[in-house]
C-alpha cells in the first residue's frame, strides 16, 4: 500500500507528518512525502504521478476545512476516485464535517501512530 | 568520567550501588552522586559572574540589578488591531512587543495571492506594503517602544520597512532600536518559512547585518534560534551546537564583508528551548554560554567583553506540554521558568497551558505572566546570581556540556558545514528521525510523561477552541492592497523592482534598494517575486532514514 503524505497550504509545522512518515515506513507501508507548502492541485498531481492508494493531509494552522473542501472539489473536477484523510489540530466538532466532505478518516492532535497504522492495516484488509 | 578514576574514590557507580543507569535526553549517563573530584579544578572555578567566559552569567549582579525581561509572543490580525495594542501597552507602562506575522507575510505572498487564501491574518499581522507598517505604528514613539519582529524568510523586506518607516517619520535611524528573528537557517530545519536556496537566504541575512552595522547600529538584526531546532527533534546538545554553527555562519558572512567582530557580535542574540530534565537544561546554558564566549574571543579575536556574551531569550518549550490533563502544563511551565532563571536568561517567555491544542486565551496567557511574576517577587530568584554555581553535579555537567557541544559542532564541520548540512537535508533527516524515536518512546511508555502514559485517567478529551477565520478582515486587507496598488507611482514601482533585481544579479547588498522599493509601496510579494527570478527557490530535500 502506497500513501502520499502532504502539507497543503502555508503551514510549515512538519514534525507530526514526519513522525507519521517514519511510523508508516517502519510498519511496512510505502510513503511519498510532498514537502511543504503544496497546493491541492499539486498534491493531486503527485498522487496520480506516484500511483498512491490514499492521500493524507497534515494541517496545523486551522485551515483544514478550507483545504478539505478544496480537495473534494479538485478530485470531483478531475473525476478521480481516491481516498484521503486529514491529520492535525482539528476540533472534535469538525471531525464529522470533514467526513461529510469526503475524508475517509481524520486524526486530531493526540492520535497515536499505532492508531493510524491500525487504520491503514484495516483498509488494506478490506481492499 | 572513566571507571578507573571512579574506583579510587568513595563515589560509587550506578552498578556498584545496584541501581539502574540513568541517561539524559542528550544520551549522557548521570552518576548517582557527584563530588568535588568530578569538577576538574580550573581557573574557571573561581570565575565570577560578569567575567569572561561568563559561565555564571553575563552581568556581575544579574537579576539583583534588574529581573529578566518578560516578553510574551502575540499576534494581532490586522495592522489596525496591532496599533491599538501598542497604545494599550504604552498606556500600561510596557515598552516592548513581540510581533507575530501571518503565514502569507512570512512566506512572501501578498494577501491577494491565491495561495494566501484562508491564511490572511490567521496567525498574526498581515503586511503587504509599507502602508500597513505605517498604520501599525501610527502615533507610536519609536524611541519609547522596542519592537521584536518574528520574521525570517522575508526579514530583509520587513527590516527595510521598519527603517523606511522610521526615516519617513524623521527619526535618526542611527539610534533606532529593535530586533528581528531573521534566522533563516533554522527555518530549513524546523518551522519551514524558507523561500530562496540556502546560500542566497544566508546572503540576505548577511546583507541585513552589514547594513545595520553601518547605519542602524543599535538594532539587533538576528536572533539565532536553537528553540525550533530542538522542537523539531534535536537533543539539548544538538540544539546548542546547531545554533552556534548557524551563528558562526552568519558571523563568517559578516566578516567577509569587512565588518569587524566587535562591530557585530554584541548585537547577536539567541532564542533557546526549555523542557525536560532541569539539571540538563541548566548545564546546557551554562556550558553553552562559556563555549560561545570562547568561540568569539579565541576563534574570532573579539576584544570587547560584550561581544562574547551569549544573550538569550529562553522560554518554556511547547514540546514539553501535553494535550492530556492540560492543567499539568501550568506546573510544567513554572518549572521551565525556574530553569530559565537558574540559567541566567535575559528574556523569558512561557507557552500557555492550553497552547498544546489551541491559541491561548487571555486567561491562560495571564497565568503564564503571573507564573513569572510569582517567581520574581516571591521565590527569591533575583537575590543571588547563579545560585546553582558550585553544585558538584551542575558544574560537572556544565563542563561535559561544553565539551559535548564542541564535539557536535565538529560533526557539523564533517558534513561540510551547517549551510551544506541544511541544503542537503542531512540535519533535517537526522532530527526528524529523533523526533520519531522520542514520540514513540512516549507512545510506548518508555519515556515517562505524566498524564499521557503514567497517571492517566479517563477524561473528556480537551476540545480545541477554534478561532473562526475572519474572511471580512481578509477581504478588507485585499481591498486596501488594491487601493494602494492603484494609487502608487507605477513607473517608480517598476523602476525600483528592476533595481532590486539588477542588484541581486550583481550580488550587491540589497538593503538600500529594498528600502527604496518599499518607500514606493512595492509589495512584499512583488519584491520576493523579483528575487525569485534571480535566486530561484529552495527545493526541499526529502528522505527518511
Boltz contact constraints between the chains, C-beta under 6 A:
constraints:
  - contact:
      token1: [A, 10]
      token2: [B, 103]
      max_distance: 6.0
  - contact:
      token1: [A, 10]
      token2: [B, 107]
      max_distance: 6.0
  - contact:
      token1: [A, 10]
      token2: [B, 119]
      max_distance: 6.0
  - contact:
      token1: [A, 12]
      token2: [B, 191]
      max_distance: 6.0
  - contact:
      token1: [A, 12]
      token2: [B, 192]
      max_distance: 6.0
  - contact:
      token1: [A, 12]
      token2: [B, 193]
      max_distance: 6.0
  - contact:
      token1: [A, 15]
      token2: [B, 232]
      max_distance: 6.0
  - contact:
      token1: [A, 15]
      token2: [B, 435]
      max_distance: 6.0
  - contact:
      token1: [A, 18]
      token2: [B, 432]
      max_distance: 6.0
  - contact:
      token1: [A, 19]
      token2: [B, 435]
      max_distance: 6.0
  - contact:
      token1: [A, 19]
      token2: [B, 436]
      max_distance: 6.0
  - contact:
      token1: [A, 19]
      token2: [B, 439]
      max_distance: 6.0
  - contact:
      token1: [A, 21]
      token2: [B, 544]
      max_distance: 6.0
  - contact:
      token1: [A, 22]
      token2: [B, 436]
      max_distance: 6.0
  - contact:
      token1: [A, 22]
      token2: [B, 544]
      max_distance: 6.0
  - contact:
      token1: [A, 25]
      token2: [B, 544]
      max_distance: 6.0
  - contact:
      token1: [A, 33]
      token2: [B, 542]
      max_distance: 6.0
  - contact:
      token1: [A, 35]
      token2: [B, 540]
      max_distance: 6.0
  - contact:
      token1: [A, 35]
      token2: [B, 542]
      max_distance: 6.0
  - contact:
      token1: [A, 36]
      token2: [B, 192]
      max_distance: 6.0
  - contact:
      token1: [A, 63]
      token2: [B, 118]
      max_distance: 6.0
  - contact:
      token1: [A, 66]
      token2: [B, 118]
      max_distance: 6.0
  - contact:
      token1: [A, 91]
      token2: [B, 464]
      max_distance: 6.0
  - contact:
      token1: [A, 91]
      token2: [B, 466]
      max_distance: 6.0
  - contact:
      token1: [A, 92]
      token2: [B, 463]
      max_distance: 6.0
  - contact:
      token1: [A, 109]
      token2: [B, 323]
      max_distance: 6.0
  - contact:
      token1: [A, 109]
      token2: [B, 357]
      max_distance: 6.0
  - contact:
      token1: [A, 110]
      token2: [B, 323]
      max_distance: 6.0
  - contact:
      token1: [A, 112]
      token2: [B, 443]
      max_distance: 6.0
